[in-house]
Amino acid sequence: MELEQTMAAILVIEDEKDLLQLIQHGLMKSGFQVEIAANGRDGIRKFDDGDFDLVITDYEMPDIDGGGVARHIRATRKQDTPIICISGAPWLAEIGQFSIILTKPFTMEALTATIRNNLPPSR
């Protein structure tokens, strides 16, 4: 079962380039399939075009923020996709839109544990 979980496809949406690359590298090293987007608009496009087991999105981003990303996902046929919000200002995030809110800064161990705890049972 652990092997199945590490094969999960994850979309990471983060506008801070260095953090995006760090998360991508860490998750790939943990065995996840990772697609990245540098903003909410690109993230929504990739979500609509892809098949992801889980989405990680920053909350505070220009143009379309994490709340906009979550509202879009919740309005699609893939509305049950778990969404992890990462934010330095977690009090801004709309709690009902996200599966969980992870406060920045966080460790890769905390992020991977949060992912595993929020993946659908079939993964």
Protein Blocks (a to p, Z undefined) as FASTA:
>chain_A
ZZmmmmpccddddfblklmmmmmmmmmmnopacdddfbfklmmmmmmmmccfbdcddfbd
ghiafklmmmmmmmmmklmpccddddfblmlpcfklpmbdcdddddfklmmmmmmmmgcf
kZZ
